[in-house]
Amino acid sequence: MSDVPHDPYGSPSPPPIPPEVTDVEPMLSSDVKNIAMLCHLLALTGYFTAVGHIVGPLIIWLIKKDDHPFIDQAGKEALNFQISMTIYIVLASFAICIGIGIILIPVLLIIDAVFTIIAALKTANGEVYQYPMAIRFLK
C-alpha cells in the first residue's frame, strides 16, 4: 500500500509537502537585504569619523529593527562587532608603550574592514552572518 492518497477517479494526488519545506522563511525582499547590508556598511564610516562605525549602524538599527527580524539581527551583529573592535583597539593603544600596539592597531583595522565587507556581501545574499571575535553585547 502506498502512503499517497488517491482521488476516487484513480489519479494519484500529489504527495504531502514535508514539514521542513513549509517551515522555510519566505524569500527576503531586496529592501530588507539592502537595509541589513547598510547596517554593516555604515560601520566603514568609522574610517572617516571618530564614532561613525558605531553611530551609523546604531541609527539604522534603531529605526528599522522592528521592520524585519533579518534587519534586527544584522544591526545587532554590526553593533556587537564594532563595539568589540573599539574595545580591542583601545586595549591595543595601551600596548603601544611596549611596542606591540604599533603592529596590533593596523592589523585590527584591516580585520575590521575585511569582516565588515564580508558581512555586507553575505547579508546582500540573504545569509545570516555572525562576526568572529565579536562580544555579544546585544542579544
Backbone as a ProteinNet text record, in pm:
[ID]
protein_1_A
[PRIMARY]
MSDVPHDPYGSPSPPPIPPEVTDVEPMLSSDVKNIAMLCHLLALTGYFTAVGHIVGPLIIWLIKKDDHPFIDQAGKEALNFQISMTIYIVLASFAICIGIGIILIPVLLIIDAVFTIIAALKTANGEVYQYPMAIRFLK
[TERTIARY]
83.4	0	87.9	41.5	115	59.3	148.9	105.9	41.1	50.9	-3.7	-153	-239.1	-382.6	-424.1	-527	-579.4	-715.3	-745.4	-881.1	-970.8	-1101.8	-1191.8	-1182.8	-1122.4	-1115.4	-986.8	-903.5	-787.7	-656.6	-657.4	-530.2	-473.6	-345	-287.1	-277.9	-304	-286.5	-138.2	-92.9	49	85	209	249.9	243.9	224	219.9	354.4	348	469.7	536.1	664.5	734.6	736	730.7	726.7	849.6	966.5	1086.9	1077.6	998.7	982.6	883.9	779.4	680.3	731.4	835.6	889.7	993.5	1026.2	1128.2	1074.1	1157.8	1117.5	1102.2	999	980.7	1101.3	1114.8	1226.5	1232.8	1352.2	1370.8	1358.7	1293.5	1283	1417.1	1435.8	1562.3	1574.9	1463.4	1469.7	1521.9	1473.1	1518.3	1667	1710.2	1853.1	1938.6	1891.8	1969.8	1982.7	1875.3	1882	1973.4	1963.7	2051.9	2197.7	2221.8	2357.9	2408.8	2319.4	2357.7	2402.4	2341.1	2384.2	2532.6	2576	2717.4	2805.7	2764.4	2849.5	2868.6	2769.3	2786	2896.1	2935.5	3047.3	3177.1	3185.8	3306.9	3322.1	3217.4	3230.3	3324.6	3353.9	3447.9	3587.9	3618.5	3749.1	3756.6	3640.8	3637	3591.6	3520.7	3474.6	3512.4	3511.3	3556.7	3460.6	3331.9	3235.8	3138.5	3163.7	3073.5	3055.7	3157	3148.2	3042.7	3008.2	2903	2773	2782.8	2663.2	2586.2	2654	2586.4	2499.6	2556.3	2473.9	2366.4	2399	2303.3	2178.4	2196.8	2082.2	1992.4	2052.1	1973.1	1903	1973.4	1913.9	1797.5	1815	1707.6	1583.5	1603.6	1490.4	1421	1496.4	1441.4	1433	1474.2	1480.5	1345.2	1238	1105.3	1043.3	1106.7	1051.7	1065.8	1178.9	1201.8	1308	1292.1	1392.8	1532.3	1539.9	1669.6	1746	1675.6	1738	1780.6	1696	1728.3	1856	1864.9	1982.5	2107.8	2098.5	2215.2	2262.5	2168.8	2205.7	2275	2222.4	2285.4	2425.5	2439.6	2571.3	2671.2	2629.1	2718.4	2759.2	2663.5	2695.1	2784.6	2753.6	2837.9	2982.1	2998.8	3134.4	3206.8	3139.6	3206	3239.5	3152.4	3184.4	3303.3	3303.2	3414.7	3545.5	3542.6	3664.5	3713.9	3622.2	3661.6	3734.5	3683.4	3748.8	3887.2	3896.2	4025.9	4127.3	4082.5	4174.4	4218.2	4128.2	4166.3	4269.6	4247.2	4345.1	4478.7	4473.4	4597.4	4670.4	4594.5	4660.7	4739.1	4691.1	4768.3	4895.4	4891.4	5006.6	5112.9	5085.4	5187	5311.6	5291.3	5403.5	5507.6	5462.9	5558	5585.8	5534.4	5566.2	5470.4	5391.4	5300.3	5186	5140.7	5027.9	5053.5	5178.7	5213.2	5178.1	5187.4	5151.9	5003.4	4952.8	4815.3	4709.7	4728.2	4624.7	4601.4	4703.7	4676.2	4614.6	4658.5	4601.6	4452.7	4417.9	4277.6	4193.6	4249.5	4176.2	4150.6	4248.6	4230.5	4126.6	4135.5	4037.8	3897.2	3884.5	3754.3	3697.7	3778	3731.2	3696.3	3780.5	3758.1	3630.8	3614	3494.7	3367.8	3378.6	3262	3218.3	3312.9	3279	3222.3	3281.6	3228.5	3085	3060.7	2925.3	2826.9	2867.9	2779.3	2746.9	2845.7	2822.8	2732.5	2757.1	2672.7	2529	2513.8	2380.8	2308.9	2381.7	2320.9	2267.7	2326.3	2278.9	2169.2	2131	2025.2	2071.5	2202	2256.8	2277.1	2252.4	2278.9	2428.6	2492.5	2636.9	2666	2749.9	2797.8	2946.8	2983.6	3123.9	3204.3	3324.6	3415.9	3470.7	3515.4	3577.7	3479.2	3350.4	3253.3	3205.2	3202.6	3145.3	2995.9	2912.2	2766.9	2707.8	2711.2	2650	2498.8	2455.5	2313	2274.4	2171.4	2131.8	1997
-117.8	0	124.2	222.9	347.9	449	537.8	643.7	759.5	756.5	865.3	841.1	936.2	916.3	930.5	855.4	861.3	927.6	997.7	1050.4	939.9	957.4	848	814	897.7	873.4	802.2	768.9	686.7	761.5	894.2	964.8	996.6	971.2	995.5	1145.5	1182.7	1323.1	1344.8	1471.2	1495.4	1455.5	1415.2	1376	1496.1	1471.9	1584.2	1655.8	1784.7	1866.3	1836.1	1803.2	1774.6	1897.9	1878.3	1992.3	2082.1	2024.2	2110.2	2210.4	2183.6	2277.8	2387.4	2354.9	2455.4	2548.8	2507.8	2592.1	2691.8	2687.9	2776.8	2919	3014	3154.7	3200.9	3279.7	3325.8	3408.1	3420.7	3494.1	3636.2	3683.2	3819.4	3916.5	4027.7	4128.3	4198.5	4260.3	4330.7	4450.2	4511.8	4624.1	4578.4	4465.2	4411.5	4379.5	4313.5	4279.3	4404.9	4506.9	4630.5	4706.5	4712.7	4782.8	4707.2	4574.6	4494.6	4512.2	4517	4537.8	4676	4774.4	4910.3	4915.9	4834.4	4828.4	4793.4	4701.2	4661	4766.1	4815.6	4907.2	5042.1	5087.4	5215.5	5211.9	5092.9	5082.5	5131.8	5128.7	5177.1	5328.7	5399.5	5544.7	5576.4	5476.8	5495.8	5530.8	5502.6	5538.7	5686.8	5754.4	5897	5983.4	5924.9	5998.2	5918.7	5985.4	5919.9	5812	5836	5740	5686.5	5709.2	5666.2	5516.6	5442	5296	5239.9	5313.8	5270.4	5346.5	5476.2	5559.2	5523.6	5498	5464.4	5340.7	5225.8	5106.4	5122.4	5198.7	5217.9	5291.4	5395.1	5471.9	5384.6	5314.1	5227.3	5119.6	5059	4952.5	5004.5	5119.9	5173.3	5208.7	5258.3	5297.6	5176.8	5077.4	4967.8	4832.1	4819.4	4687.3	4618.4	4694.1	4634.7	4598.8	4639.6	4610.9	4464.4	4402.5	4263	4202.9	4077.3	4013.6	4005.5	3998.1	3992.3	4123.5	4236.5	4367.2	4377.8	4331.6	4335.1	4255.5	4136	4051.8	4116.2	4170.3	4232.4	4354.2	4433.9	4552.1	4516.2	4415.7	4371.8	4317.6	4238	4182.7	4294.3	4390.6	4500.8	4580.3	4610.3	4686.4	4607.2	4480.2	4398.3	4394.7	4377.6	4369	4503.4	4611.7	4742.1	4784.2	4753.1	4782.3	4696.2	4569.8	4481.3	4531.4	4571.5	4621.5	4749.6	4834.2	4955.8	4919.9	4823.1	4778.4	4721.3	4638.7	4579.4	4687	4787.5	4894	4979.3	5006.7	5081.9	5002.5	4873.3	4790.4	4785.5	4778.8	4778.2	4911	5019.8	5150.6	5159.1	5090.9	5085.3	5002.6	4908.1	4821.7	4890.9	5012.7	5087.2	5110.3	5126.8	5150.1	5038.3	4916.6	4805.3	4762.9	4838.3	4814.8	4725.6	4647.1	4554.4	4629	4736.6	4812.1	4870.8	4899.9	4956.5	4857.7	4729.8	4626.2	4590.6	4582.8	4537.6	4631.6	4761.9	4855.8	4845.7	4849.9	4833.5	4698.3	4592.7	4460	4458.9	4517.3	4523.5	4605.6	4715	4797.5	4720.9	4643.3	4561.6	4451.4	4386.7	4283.2	4341.8	4459.9	4526.9	4550.3	4604.6	4633.5	4505.9	4404.8	4280	4210.7	4194.9	4126.5	4207.4	4338.4	4422.4	4404.4	4399.9	4380.7	4240.2	4139.6	4003	3997.4	4060.3	4061.2	4129.8	4240.6	4312.2	4225.9	4156.9	4071.4	3952.4	3889.7	3776.5	3822.9	3937.1	3990	4027.5	4080.9	4115	3989.8	3874.6	3747.7	3683.8	3750.8	3698	3598.5	3589.7	3496.7	3567.1	3495.3	3547.7	3533.6	3641.6	3638.6	3671.6	3591.5	3620.8	3648.3	3765	3804.6	3718.7	3680.9	3620.1	3731.7	3697.2	3791.6	3890.9	3878.8	3975	3931.7	4026.6	4004.9	4034	3946.5	3960.7	4049.5	4181.4	4275.9	4278.3	4285.5	4285.7	4146	4092	3954.8	3953.6
0	0	0	-67.8	-79.6	19.5	66.1	156.4	81.1	-50.7	-131.4	-149.3	-101.9	-116.7	-262.7	-300.7	-437.7	-436.6	-545.3	-558.4	-613.3	-606	-647.3	-795.2	-876.5	-1021.1	-1061.6	-966.4	-995.1	-1014.4	-1033.3	-1049.2	-910.8	-891.4	-758.7	-729.8	-606.4	-567.5	-536.9	-539.6	-512.7	-370.7	-351.1	-215.5	-122	6.3	101.3	107.4	138	147.9	281.1	278.7	405.1	495.7	628.2	719.7	710	677.8	670.1	556.1	454.7	344	381.1	456.3	492.7	600.5	674.6	780.6	729.8	601.6	546.5	543.4	587.5	585.1	440.8	413.7	276.4	229.1	101.8	43.1	99	125.6	174.4	58.1	82.3	-23.3	-38.5	-152.2	-175.3	-81.3	-43.4	51.5	187.5	234	363.6	357.2	250.3	237.1	226.8	154.3	139.2	270.5	347.9	476.4	572	572.4	658.1	616.1	484.9	434.8	474.8	473.5	512	657.9	742.5	883.3	892.1	808.7	810	743.1	626.4	550.1	618.2	693.7	761.7	866.8	907.6	1001.6	939	806.7	739.6	749.4	791.4	810	926	1007.5	1117.2	1070.1	944.4	889.9	855.6	856.6	822.5	938.9	1034	1151.6	1275.7	1388.3	1511.6	1560.7	1552.6	1608.4	1503.3	1378.6	1272	1264	1304.8	1297.1	1392	1494.8	1587	1561.4	1538.9	1522.9	1395.8	1285.5	1160.1	1171.9	1211.3	1229	1337.1	1442.6	1551.3	1502.7	1423.1	1373.3	1285.8	1190.8	1102.3	1183.9	1277.3	1357.5	1441.1	1505.9	1589.2	1507.3	1386.7	1302.7	1241.2	1197.4	1116	1184.3	1309.2	1372.7	1383.3	1393	1405.9	1271.2	1161.6	1029.4	989.5	1027	988.1	1079.9	1120.2	1207.5	1145.4	1012.4	945	965	959.5	983.3	1128.9	1219.2	1361.9	1390.1	1332.9	1354.5	1296.4	1175.2	1111.1	1189.5	1237.7	1316.1	1445.4	1514.7	1638.9	1613.7	1508.3	1475.3	1444.2	1362.8	1326.4	1450	1535.5	1656.7	1751.4	1772.4	1860.1	1810.8	1680.8	1626.3	1637.2	1605.6	1609.4	1752.3	1847.4	1987.3	2031.7	1992.8	2026.6	1967.4	1840.5	1775.9	1842.6	1886.3	1957.7	2086.4	2158.7	2282.6	2251.6	2147.5	2110.8	2071	1998.4	1955.1	2073	2166.4	2286.4	2366.4	2381.8	2453.8	2379.5	2247.4	2169.1	2180.6	2195.8	2208.4	2339.2	2443.4	2567.1	2547.6	2456.2	2430.6	2344.9	2299.8	2223.2	2309.4	2438.8	2529.7	2523.5	2497.6	2491.8	2347	2252.9	2113	2036.5	2105.3	2037.1	1968.5	2030.6	1978	1840.7	1809.7	1678.8	1567.7	1597	1499.4	1510.4	1633.4	1655.6	1597.3	1612	1566.9	1415.8	1331	1187.3	1152.8	1222	1196.8	1233.5	1347	1387.8	1290.8	1239.6	1142.8	1012.5	970.5	848.8	874	988.7	1023.4	1026.5	1083.7	1090.9	951.1	862.2	726.2	650.3	661.2	586.7	633.6	765.5	815.8	790.9	792.6	763.2	618.7	527	385.4	362.2	426.5	414.8	466.2	580.1	637.3	543.5	482.6	390.5	268.7	214.9	98.2	131.7	245.9	286.7	310	374.2	401.4	272.7	176.4	47.3	-22.8	6.4	-49.9	34.2	143.7	228.6	332.3	353.6	451.6	585.6	692.5	826	850.8	896.7	919.2	1064.9	1127.1	1261.5	1254.9	1304.5	1305.2	1402	1362.2	1460.9	1549.7	1665.3	1757.5	1819.1	1793	1845.4	1983.3	2074.2	2206.4	2191.5	2236.9	2218.1	2328.3	2305.5	2399	2380.4	2254.9	2220.4	2176.9	2235.7	2200.3	2138
[MASK]
+++++++++++++++++++++++++++++++++++++++++++++++++++++++++++++++++++++++++++++++++++++++++++++++++++++++++++++++++++++++++++++++++++++++++++

